[in-house]
Every structure is written in C-alpha cells, then in structure tokens.
Amino acid sequence: MEYALALLVALTGWWFSTGLVLWLVHRPARHHRLIFGLSSIAMVCSFAALAKVVGQLTPGTAVLAFCLALVLWGWLEMGYLMGFITGPHREACPTSAGVLGRLGRGLGTCLWHEFVLLAMVALLFRISSDQPNQIALWAFSVLWIMRWSAKLNLVLGVRNYNQEWLPAHLAYLDSYIPRRPLNALFPLSLLMGLALTFYLLQGSLLSTDLSLIVGLTLVGMLAALGTLEHIFLMVPLGDSALWHWAMPVETKLTKKR
C-alpha cells in the first residue's frame, strides 16, 4: 500500500507541477509580476514549513517534504521561464559557435538561475542538517542532478525537443539546441539515471522503516521520471500530450498544423 501511495504522489506531483508551471508561464506577460510575486511568497512559506517538518520523519511528513520540494523547484523554474532569474546572455547563439562555445554561452543564459539554485540547495542542506527528515533535500538534489544532465544533453544535441514550451521572450534559447539523433553524453546520462533510480528504490525495498520506504520511493520515482524525460529527448513519444492542457490555445493550434 505504501508503495502505491508513494507512486501516485510522485507521478501526480511530477505531472501536475510541470503542467502548472507551463500554464502559469504562458499567461499574458502583464500578469507575470503578480504571479511570480505570489509564488515567491509560497516559496518563502515552503522554506518556513520545511524548517518545521525536517524534525520529524513519518510517512505524512515525508510526503509533505516531497511536495514542498516540488513547490520550491516550481518557483525556480518559473523565475527562469518568466525571465526574472536568467543570466547575462539574452541573445541567440552564433551559428559559428562550437560545442565549448555553446556550453559557455548557454551557461551565460542561466547563470543567475544557477546561482540561486545553489543558494537554495545550500539553504536546504542547512535546514536539513542532522535532522531525521531529509526527503526535501534528496528530492531537490535529484531534480538538480537530472536537470543539469538534461541541459548538457540539450546543448550537445537531441532529437526531440518541445520548443513550443518556451515563452516568446526566451525563443533565442532554441538556437543553443542542435537537433541530433544521439550525442555522446546521452548513454552515460541514461546509465546514471537508471543507477540512481535503482539505488534509491533498492534502499526503499530493503528498509524496514515505513517512513523511509515512502520517502525513498518518492525520491526514487522522481529519479525514474527524470530518466524518462531524458528518453523523451531522444525518442519522439509524443510526451507533450501529457501537458496539452497547460498550453495556450494558439500553441495547440500551431502544434496540430
């Protein structure tokens, strides 16, 4: 029963939080400051809640910590996609740029975002240090690792990329992502994701503590879903249909054409 519950929470949280961020990002730009301001309040409240939650590890607090980590990640993603926390480079990548040039310029498009991410990881580590409930820190760290792996794969070249998910003011990012059937990093990324998933889910299966079973299953499923997102980058499985409801009408019509 505990595995089924954790599986449901992880799948629903991953699907809904991704869709909600996309839906909010594609609201009219005049609403972005208000949306991001409200989400920033939610971010601060989430950190405050985590400071209370980390002191106790139960199945319920494990689920709550996991959900709070998703809120924090959602705020970070919105900050980038809405253009509030990006980087010093806000122009297209020159067509003459090689791999190292794309990597350097690509980092420049999200440098402030990466600094904020590191600060959030450090704060999560500080809050969770020597506390029994580490689920939020683990979940956020898995999201961080999988996202960095995905970003590197994007810059090296992928086959399947949903560029319509980018809002208009970030359209230049598409120039950093060459279309290729495969890149040299992808097999390693896939192996890393599978190994991380196996390690976490094996820990869940071997544990006799119900709270750890729930927590490790949640984080393990997040690693599994991150690995699945890597596969989506190389195999056109129509993954965008999962979040069709989150996209504006004009984008849906363009996609159909």
Steps between C-alpha positions, in 0.01 A plus 500: 500500500781742591667443163176568313445822696854622438473411131174693467638807679820502293324458166227752580746751647735475199219528245298771672790720614653495150166586342423773753834671437442485123146634537610791719798586280275523194258742663512854354831671584320783681404250772847355550614739774191424707528125441869493587444721803235264636713196421791666683282522810422129456874431471578681826213322675628167368843558652335601828284186494802282426679641804217349705462176300864387497496425871264207462497212252166328457326383181295821508795737553697315230221570249469860620875561468494354149212730398674804649811417296283501186364844595856632539602350167192642331586849627853467365376384158245782481767755586700384202222447248335832584835676454550624856796273587700420186854616419709770328461350150161559342574456133513216250807279477718581196476230234880483493527402867643156575409272789711688757370832373139381532569367850656829613235719345228261614621532858481875456129475418425349842790609723291690759254210500784258584627723781151516652469122463829448686383737775175303534688169522728651766202626699326163473819333619524743792136445599523120465844455657493241782121474470310172451294618201733546201236435232473859371878530468522165319212581265633846414851361446369230264314767302819706486715208378248387239443854374872566458536174311207596276647846435834353393323259268299785349813701423671194349197426284175307536244361261175599667459839669175684570607850399138619514526476878735800498324835547563757225759697699718187532470390136873567454578195716399274212818609316708326769339161437612316184281214376688172496388136521751437781790658687795346683375600846151352470592133573692611810209719614260211450726266695538757778123547524434127509772444763363780720147364464615148587699620802208695647230241431722219625546697822124527525453126449766410758378743765280387787408857596165595344595868489823428313316262267262780403771765478748296296225379268394861436855613424575183304195553281614859441832363374313252281284777353807716440653207312180468299525869409847427361351227282236748379787717371616226264184305422193681358236344725260795490572593861368853444148354498536442875491878554276598208260657750769740623578662164323807357246443221716656225788265585270199482372608158854555372602156628209337315599663172 
